[in-house]
Each structure stands twice: as C-alpha cells, then as structure tokens.
Amino acid sequence: MSWSEIVVVVGAVVLVVGWRLWVSASRLDRLHRKVASSRAVVDAQLLRRASAAANLAASGLMDPVSSLLVGEAAWAAIAAGSRSVEALAQLPAQLPELDGGLAGGPDSECPATTPPDVGLVESELSSTLRAALDDAHEVVEMRAEPGGDELVAALADAWYRAQLARRFHNEAVAQTQRVRRGWPVRAFGLAGRAPVPHTLELDDAWPQALGRPGQPGNARGRVEPTV
C-alpha cells in the first residue's frame, strides 16, 4: 500500500470517528436540554398542585385542623418550588458547555439540578393531603358544597399531571445517564462540564378517596372516589 493510500485510509478513519463523536455529542446535548425542559415542566406542575391544595385549604371545606396542616404544607411547597424554578432558569446558559471543556469532567455536579428541599416538602404535602382526604364520604361532601367540586377536581387534575410529568422527567434522566456511561462520552469527555442529571424522587402516591381525573361517567369531569 502506497503512502497516498495510507493517508486516504487514515483520513477516512479520522472523518468517520469525528462524525461519530459529533453525533454522540449532539445527541447528548439534546438529551440534556430535554432533561432541563422536563424538569421545568415537573416544577410547574408541582407548583400547580401546591396552589390547588392551598386554595382547597383556604376554602373552608376542610375541618380547621386539616385546613391548617394542608395550608402550611402547600405554602412550603410553593416556596420550595419557586426557588427551584429560579435555579433551573439558569440552566439553558450552562448547556452549551456540552460541546467542550474537560475541566469539570463528565461527572461534574451542579446543585441547581437537584434542589435539596423540593422532594422533602412535596412528599410532606402528599402525606398531609392523603391524611386530610382519607375519608371518601368527606370528599363527596366537599364536592357537594358550592365550588367544592371545582376545587377538588383542580387538585386531582394537578396531582395527576405532576405524576405524569415526573415520570417523563425521570425517564429522560435515565436515558441521559445511559448515554453518559457510553465509552465515547467518557473516553473523549463529550459531556464537558455539564452536570450529571438525577431523577426527582418524592412521595406522590395518590389518595384513594380523591379519585382519578377524567374517569368516564362523571359529569363535568367530576371524579367519584374509589374505595
């Protein structure tokens, strides 16, 4: 094989490897942006759930103790969620670092990706709401009051959307983590200084008495409690 042929072969190999790395880096960049977007959706839906819970607590439909406990838990979740939204708003400016820069390494962490108090306060809100809405007959009575059906349905809808959004986000995180573990990303530092994404873990188990939104046979979207 002549030198010219060797140069052609080596050049072809370099081009193929370079193209493969570019494809991997572009895919990783898209996945990180998907994670950032899905996390923003989760936080928005959790804020919506906390707002619906606060409205229900302030409506006078609950007993005084439940109203106080749910209201405190809801406002704590609203405060934590607001801080999380502010932190995540800074992520788009950091994402272009995926294209290069090995100073941080592929396993760098960023506190903004996993606010330390969101999971805790949201879990507390979930457990408080489950305790307040554990009686199916009381939930039916709430719905029968003027405006009660709308308030309870708003909470159910927001809770359901928050569950779906968190599931979608965690799947996006898992996919990104798998790509980051691939040898091209680790060997060539394609992740740059981008933080490693983490799943959002919290207790969002559904209150049985609340029912599921969108069940057939319920007027105006009303959900009959499941017992």
C-alpha positions as CSV (number, residue, x, y, z in Angstrom):
1,M,0.0,0.0,0.0
2,S,1.4,3.3,-1.0
3,W,1.8,6.4,1.2
4,S,-1.0,8.1,-0.6
5,E,-3.4,5.2,0.0
6,I,-2.4,5.1,3.7
7,V,-3.1,8.8,4.0
8,V,-6.5,8.3,2.4
9,V,-7.4,5.4,4.7
10,V,-6.2,7.3,7.8
11,G,-8.1,10.4,6.7
12,A,-11.3,8.3,6.1
13,V,-11.0,6.8,9.6
14,V,-10.5,10.2,11.2
15,L,-13.5,11.5,9.4
16,V,-15.7,8.6,10.5
17,V,-14.5,8.8,14.1
18,G,-15.0,12.6,14.1
19,W,-18.5,12.2,12.6
20,R,-19.4,9.6,15.2
21,L,-18.2,11.8,18.1
22,W,-20.2,14.7,16.7
23,V,-23.3,12.6,16.5
24,S,-22.8,11.4,20.1
25,A,-22.1,15.0,21.3
26,S,-25.2,16.3,19.5
27,R,-27.4,13.6,21.0
28,L,-26.1,14.2,24.5
29,D,-26.7,17.9,24.1
30,R,-30.4,17.2,23.0
31,L,-30.9,14.8,26.0
32,H,-29.6,17.4,28.5
33,R,-31.9,20.0,27.1
34,K,-34.7,17.5,27.3
35,V,-34.0,16.9,30.9
36,A,-33.9,20.6,31.7
37,S,-37.2,21.2,29.9
38,S,-38.9,18.2,31.5
39,R,-37.7,19.3,35.0
40,A,-39.2,22.7,34.4
41,V,-42.5,21.1,33.5
42,V,-42.4,19.0,36.7
43,D,-41.7,22.0,38.8
44,A,-44.5,23.9,37.1
45,Q,-47.0,21.1,37.7
46,L,-45.9,20.7,41.3
47,L,-46.4,24.4,41.9
48,R,-49.9,24.0,40.3
49,R,-50.7,21.1,42.7
50,A,-49.5,23.1,45.7
51,S,-51.6,26.1,44.6
52,A,-54.6,23.9,44.2
53,A,-54.0,22.4,47.7
54,A,-53.6,25.9,49.1
55,N,-56.9,27.0,47.5
56,L,-58.7,24.0,48.9
57,A,-57.3,24.6,52.4
58,A,-58.4,28.2,52.3
59,S,-61.9,27.4,51.0
60,G,-63.3,26.4,54.4
61,L,-64.4,23.0,53.1
62,M,-62.0,21.1,55.3
63,D,-62.0,20.9,59.1
64,P,-59.9,23.6,60.8
65,V,-57.0,21.3,61.7
66,S,-56.8,19.8,58.2
67,S,-57.0,23.2,56.6
68,L,-54.2,24.5,58.8
69,L,-51.9,21.5,58.1
70,V,-52.6,21.4,54.4
71,G,-52.2,25.1,54.1
72,E,-48.8,25.1,55.8
73,A,-47.6,22.2,53.7
74,A,-48.9,23.8,50.5
75,W,-47.2,27.1,51.1
76,A,-43.9,25.3,52.0
77,A,-44.1,23.5,48.7
78,I,-44.9,26.7,46.8
79,A,-41.8,28.4,48.4
80,A,-39.5,25.5,47.6
81,G,-40.9,25.2,44.1
82,S,-40.4,28.9,43.4
83,R,-36.7,28.6,44.4
84,S,-36.4,25.5,42.2
85,V,-37.8,27.3,39.2
86,E,-35.4,30.3,39.7
87,A,-32.5,27.9,39.9
88,L,-33.5,25.9,36.8
89,A,-33.9,29.1,34.8
90,Q,-30.1,29.4,34.8
91,L,-29.6,26.0,33.2
92,P,-30.0,27.0,29.5
93,A,-27.0,29.2,29.7
94,Q,-24.9,26.3,31.0
95,L,-25.9,23.7,28.5
96,P,-23.7,24.9,25.6
97,E,-20.7,23.7,27.7
98,L,-21.5,20.2,26.5
99,D,-19.6,21.0,23.3
100,G,-16.2,21.1,25.1
101,G,-14.2,21.8,28.2
102,L,-12.9,19.0,30.2
103,A,-12.1,21.0,33.3
104,G,-15.2,19.8,35.1
105,G,-15.1,16.3,33.8
106,P,-18.0,14.2,32.7
107,D,-19.3,13.6,36.3
108,S,-19.4,17.2,37.5
109,E,-22.4,18.0,39.7
110,C,-24.5,21.2,39.9
111,P,-26.7,21.8,42.9
112,A,-29.3,23.6,40.7
113,T,-30.2,20.2,39.1
114,T,-31.4,18.7,42.3
115,P,-32.7,21.3,44.8
116,P,-32.3,19.6,48.2
117,D,-35.7,20.5,49.7
118,V,-38.2,20.0,46.8
119,G,-38.6,16.3,47.2
120,L,-38.9,16.6,51.0
121,V,-41.6,19.3,51.0
122,E,-43.5,17.8,48.2
123,S,-43.6,14.4,50.0
124,E,-44.8,16.2,53.1
125,L,-47.6,17.8,51.1
126,S,-48.6,14.4,49.6
127,S,-48.7,12.7,53.0
128,T,-50.7,15.7,54.5
129,L,-53.2,15.6,51.7
130,R,-53.6,11.8,52.0
131,A,-54.4,12.2,55.7
132,A,-56.8,15.0,55.0
133,L,-58.6,13.3,52.2
134,D,-58.6,9.7,53.6
135,D,-62.4,9.6,54.1
136,A,-64.3,9.1,50.8
137,H,-67.5,10.4,52.3
138,E,-65.9,13.6,53.4
139,V,-64.6,14.1,49.9
140,V,-68.1,13.6,48.5
141,E,-69.4,16.2,50.9
142,M,-66.7,18.7,49.8
143,R,-67.7,18.2,46.2
144,A,-71.3,18.8,47.1
145,E,-70.6,22.2,48.5
146,P,-70.7,25.3,46.2
147,G,-67.4,25.5,44.4
148,G,-66.2,22.4,46.1
149,D,-66.3,20.2,43.0
150,E,-64.1,22.6,41.1
151,L,-61.5,22.9,43.9
152,V,-61.3,19.1,44.4
153,A,-61.2,18.5,40.6
154,A,-58.4,21.1,40.2
155,L,-56.3,19.3,42.9
156,A,-56.9,15.9,41.3
157,D,-56.0,17.2,37.8
158,A,-52.8,19.0,39.0
159,W,-51.7,15.9,41.0
160,Y,-52.2,13.6,38.1
161,R,-50.3,15.9,35.7
162,A,-47.5,16.2,38.3
163,Q,-47.2,12.4,38.4
164,L,-47.0,12.1,34.6
165,A,-44.5,14.9,34.3
166,R,-42.2,13.4,37.0
167,R,-42.4,10.0,35.3
168,F,-41.5,11.5,31.9
169,H,-38.6,13.5,33.5
170,N,-37.2,10.5,35.3
171,E,-37.2,8.5,32.0
172,A,-35.4,11.3,30.3
173,V,-32.8,11.4,33.1
174,A,-32.3,7.6,32.9
175,Q,-31.8,7.8,29.2
176,T,-29.2,10.6,29.6
177,Q,-27.4,8.7,32.3
178,R,-27.1,5.7,30.0
179,V,-25.6,7.8,27.2
180,R,-23.2,9.4,29.5
181,R,-21.9,6.0,30.6
182,G,-21.1,5.1,27.0
183,W,-17.4,4.8,26.1
184,P,-17.3,7.6,23.5
185,V,-18.7,10.1,26.1
186,R,-16.4,9.0,28.9
187,A,-13.3,8.5,26.7
188,F,-13.5,11.8,24.9
189,G,-15.1,13.9,27.7
190,L,-18.1,14.8,25.4
191,A,-20.2,15.9,28.4
192,G,-17.7,18.7,29.2
193,R,-18.7,20.5,32.4
194,A,-22.4,19.6,32.1
195,P,-23.8,18.3,35.4
196,V,-24.9,14.8,35.8
197,P,-28.8,14.8,35.9
198,H,-30.6,13.0,38.7
199,T,-34.1,11.7,38.9
200,L,-36.5,13.5,41.1
201,E,-37.6,11.2,44.0
202,L,-40.6,12.1,46.1
203,D,-43.7,10.6,47.5
204,D,-46.6,11.4,45.2
205,A,-48.8,8.4,46.0
206,W,-52.4,9.1,45.2
207,P,-55.2,9.5,47.8
208,Q,-57.7,6.7,47.1
209,A,-60.6,8.9,48.1
210,L,-59.7,11.6,45.7
211,G,-60.4,9.5,42.6
212,R,-58.8,9.9,39.2
213,P,-59.4,12.8,36.8
214,G,-61.1,12.1,33.5
215,Q,-62.9,8.9,34.6
216,P,-65.9,8.2,32.3
217,G,-69.4,8.7,33.6
218,N,-68.7,11.7,35.8
219,A,-70.4,14.9,35.0
220,R,-68.2,18.0,34.3
221,G,-65.2,15.9,34.8
222,R,-66.2,15.0,38.4
223,V,-64.4,12.1,39.9
224,E,-66.2,9.7,42.2
225,P,-63.9,8.5,45.0
226,T,-62.5,5.0,44.8
227,V,-62.9,2.9,47.9
